[in-house]
Amino acid sequence: MKKVFATISLILAVVMCLALFAGCSGDTAKYVVLEENFGAEEYAIGFRKTDNAFALRVQEIIDEMIADGKAGEISEKWFGEDVMLRNVDFPAPIEDIGDDSLQKILDKGYMILGLDENFPPMGFRDETGTIVGFDIDLATEVAARLGVRLEIQPIDWNAKEMELNDGKIDMIWNGMSITPARVEEMNMSKPYIANRQIIIVSEDSGIKTKADLAGKKVAAQAGSSAIDAMQADAETFASFGDLVEFDNNNAAYLDLKVGRVDAFVVDEVVGKYMISQDAE
């Protein structure tokens, strides 16, 4: 009987050790960015199509922040260097028509920034649950110089235009890429950061080029410019086994890590930040 108990104890000890090892081993796979990508783009802030005065004043303040070095200081905090674009034009002209959009913001004393709260390092929740990020710091400084309070409103990124036009937010400021459709739908600021749509895969996936995505499951955030960029590469897009859309980039990256998708297409600033967090 003692031998039986000893054998059972030994088996239980082995099982517990294996479980402990499995729990501590975590995800050891490495994730890499392919050399090929789905194209370059630029970020801008979105305003209602009728809010010309407000859009122009915000842009004026950002220009001041670039000139006096404050924008560069914020950039260095988040990226380690000054990545602010300079000497650029509006994607489409915004005329000073004397509308009351700026005065309405000043009268109510605050401006509401709409964002996807899962978009690091532009705007995301830190370990305390506070929404932080590069865009948040820029907007906070703009609000201070405008003399109003900044309010932050997480939104469904796929419904961002509706949130803006319904008046639930005053601007979309969250690493939003300039696209022809967005230029038609809203006033857009001058571009302030350059970006690319990169492809992230597991290092041992065997995927080395865009051609290798043929027949594969590719993840992206619903309503994102990543999908527009992929669709613009018609031949590659048509070769996918499936395009899997997610509510946010965190969910898409998680599915890549657990093997439910083969590749993840995302903004470069976000994707490289996610990979860097895994490496820590």
C-alpha positions in Angstrom: 0.0 0.0 0.0 2.9 2.4 0.9 4.4 1.7 -2.6 1.0 2.6 -4.2 0.8 5.9 -2.3 4.4 6.6 -3.1 3.8 6.0 -6.8 0.7 8.2 -6.8 2.6 10.9 -5.0 5.3 10.7 -7.6 2.8 10.9 -10.4 1.1 13.9 -8.8 4.4 15.7 -8.3 5.4 15.1 -12.0 2.0 16.4 -13.1 2.3 19.5 -10.9 5.8 20.2 -12.2 4.7 19.9 -15.8 1.7 22.2 -15.2 4.0 24.7 -13.5 6.4 24.6 -16.4 3.6 25.1 -18.9 2.2 28.0 -17.0 5.5 29.7 -16.8 6.7 29.0 -20.3 4.3 31.5 -21.9 4.4 32.4 -25.6 8.0 31.9 -26.7 7.4 32.6 -30.3 9.0 35.7 -31.9 7.0 38.0 -34.1 8.6 39.9 -36.9 7.8 42.6 -39.5 8.1 41.6 -43.1 10.3 43.8 -45.4 7.3 44.2 -47.7 4.4 46.3 -46.6 1.0 47.6 -47.9 2.1 51.2 -48.4 3.0 54.4 -46.8 0.4 56.9 -45.4 0.1 59.8 -43.0 -1.9 60.5 -39.8 -4.2 63.5 -39.4 -7.0 64.7 -37.1 -10.6 64.5 -38.3 -13.2 67.2 -37.7 -16.8 67.6 -38.8 -17.0 68.9 -42.4 -18.8 72.1 -41.2 -16.4 72.8 -38.3 -13.9 74.9 -40.3 -13.1 77.5 -37.7 -12.4 74.9 -35.0 -10.2 72.8 -37.3 -8.2 75.8 -38.4 -7.6 77.0 -34.9 -6.4 73.5 -33.7 -4.0 73.4 -36.7 -2.7 76.8 -35.9 -1.9 75.7 -32.3 -0.2 72.5 -33.6 1.9 74.6 -35.9 2.9 76.8 -33.0 3.8 73.7 -30.9 6.1 72.4 -33.8 7.7 75.9 -34.1 8.4 76.3 -30.3 9.6 72.7 -29.8 6.7 71.4 -27.6 5.5 68.9 -30.2 9.0 67.6 -30.7 9.4 67.2 -26.9 6.2 65.1 -26.8 7.4 63.1 -29.8 10.7 62.3 -28.1 8.9 61.1 -25.0 7.0 58.5 -27.0 9.3 57.7 -29.9 12.7 58.6 -28.8 13.0 61.2 -31.6 11.1 64.1 -33.2 8.9 62.5 -35.8 6.6 65.4 -36.4 6.1 66.3 -40.1 6.9 69.8 -41.2 6.1 71.9 -44.3 3.1 69.9 -45.3 -0.3 70.9 -46.6 -3.9 70.1 -45.7 -5.1 67.0 -47.6 -7.9 69.3 -48.8 -8.2 73.0 -48.3 -10.2 74.2 -45.3 -11.6 77.7 -45.9 -12.2 80.3 -43.1 -15.9 80.8 -43.6 -16.6 82.5 -40.3 -18.6 79.6 -38.8 -19.2 79.4 -35.1 -17.6 75.9 -34.4 -14.7 77.4 -32.5 -16.9 79.7 -30.4 -19.1 76.7 -29.5 -16.0 74.9 -28.1 -14.9 78.0 -26.2 -18.4 78.6 -24.8 -18.8 75.0 -23.5 -15.3 75.0 -22.1 -14.2 71.6 -23.3 -13.5 69.6 -26.5 -14.2 65.8 -26.8 -11.6 63.6 -28.4 -12.8 60.3 -29.9 -10.4 57.4 -30.0 -9.9 53.7 -30.1 -8.5 53.0 -26.6 -6.5 50.0 -27.9 -4.1 51.9 -30.2 -0.7 52.2 -28.5 1.3 54.3 -28.3 -1.1 56.9 -29.8 -3.9 56.3 -27.3 -4.4 53.4 -24.9 -5.0 52.5 -21.3 -1.9 52.1 -19.1 -1.6 49.6 -16.2 -3.8 51.9 -14.0 -6.5 52.1 -16.6 -5.8 55.7 -17.5 -5.9 56.6 -21.2 -2.5 57.9 -22.2 -0.4 58.2 -25.4 1.3 60.4 -27.9 -1.9 61.8 -29.3 -3.3 62.3 -25.8 -0.3 64.4 -24.8 -0.6 66.5 -28.0 -4.3 67.1 -27.6 -3.9 68.0 -23.9 -1.4 70.7 -24.8 -3.7 72.0 -27.6 -6.6 72.1 -25.2 -4.5 74.0 -22.6 -3.4 76.6 -25.2 -7.0 76.9 -26.4 -8.1 77.5 -22.9 -10.5 74.5 -22.6 -10.6 71.1 -21.0 -9.9 67.9 -22.9 -12.4 65.1 -22.5 -11.5 61.7 -23.9 -14.2 59.4 -25.3 -13.5 55.8 -26.4 -15.5 54.9 -29.5 -16.2 52.0 -31.8 -13.6 52.7 -34.5 -15.8 51.2 -37.1 -18.5 53.9 -36.3 -16.1 56.9 -35.9 -17.7 59.0 -38.7 -21.2 58.5 -37.2 -19.9 59.4 -33.7 -18.4 62.6 -35.1 -21.3 63.7 -37.3 -23.8 62.9 -34.5 -22.0 65.4 -32.2 -20.9 62.8 -29.7 -17.3 63.8 -30.2 -15.7 67.0 -31.6 -12.7 65.3 -33.3 -11.1 62.0 -34.1 -7.6 62.1 -32.9 -6.0 58.7 -32.7 -3.4 57.9 -35.3 -6.1 58.2 -38.1 -4.6 57.7 -41.5 -5.5 60.0 -44.4 -7.6 58.2 -47.1 -9.6 59.7 -50.0 -12.8 58.5 -48.4 -12.0 60.2 -45.1 -11.0 63.5 -46.8 -14.5 63.5 -48.4 -16.3 62.7 -45.2 -14.6 65.2 -42.8 -12.2 68.1 -42.5 -8.7 66.8 -41.9 -5.7 68.5 -40.4 -2.3 68.7 -42.0 -0.6 65.3 -41.7 1.6 65.2 -38.5 3.2 61.7 -38.6 4.2 59.3 -41.4 3.1 55.7 -41.2 3.1 52.4 -43.1 0.8 49.4 -43.0 3.1 46.6 -42.0 2.7 42.8 -41.9 3.5 40.9 -38.7 4.0 37.2 -38.6 5.5 34.6 -36.4 9.2 34.2 -37.1 8.7 30.5 -37.8 5.6 30.9 -40.0 7.4 30.5 -43.3 5.8 33.7 -44.5 8.6 35.9 -46.0 6.8 38.0 -48.6 3.3 39.3 -49.5 3.1 36.5 -52.0 3.3 34.0 -49.2 0.0 35.3 -47.8 -1.8 33.3 -50.5 -4.3 31.0 -48.9 -3.6 32.4 -45.4 -5.8 34.0 -42.8 -4.9 37.7 -42.4 -6.1 39.8 -39.5 -6.9 43.5 -39.3 -9.0 45.9 -37.4 -12.5 46.6 -38.8 -12.8 50.1 -40.3 -9.1 50.6 -40.4 -6.9 51.9 -43.2 -5.1 48.6 -43.1 -8.1 47.1 -44.9 -8.1 49.9 -47.4 -4.4 49.4 -48.0 -4.7 45.7 -48.5 -7.7 46.1 -50.9 -5.6 48.6 -52.9 -3.2 45.7 -53.6 -5.9 43.8 -55.5 -3.8 40.8 -56.6 -2.4 40.1 -53.1 -5.8 40.7 -51.4 -7.5 38.3 -53.8 -5.0 35.6 -52.9 -5.9 35.6 -49.1 -7.6 32.6 -47.8 -9.6 34.8 -45.5 -9.6 38.4 -44.1 -10.5 38.3 -40.5 -11.7 41.6 -39.0 -11.5 42.4 -35.3 -13.0 45.1 -33.1 -9.5 46.3 -32.1 -5.8 45.6 -32.8 -5.2 43.9 -29.5 -7.6 41.2 -30.3 -6.1 40.7 -33.8 -2.6 40.4 -32.3 -3.8 37.9 -29.7 -5.3 35.7 -32.4 -2.0 35.8 -34.3 -0.2 34.7 -31.1 -2.5 31.8 -30.5 -2.4 30.7 -34.1 -5.9 31.4 -35.2 -4.6 33.7 -38.0 -1.4 33.6 -39.9 -0.6 37.3 -40.3 -1.6 40.7 -38.9 -1.7 43.9 -40.9 -1.5 47.1 -38.8 -0.1 50.6 -38.5 3.7 50.5 -38.1 3.8 52.6 -34.9 1.3 50.3 -33.3 2.6 47.0 -34.5 6.2 47.7 -33.6 5.1 48.9 -30.1 3.2 45.7 -29.6 6.3 43.6 -30.6 8.5 45.7 -28.3 6.2 45.1 -25.3 6.5 41.3 -25.9 10.3 41.6 -25.9 10.3 43.2 -22.4 
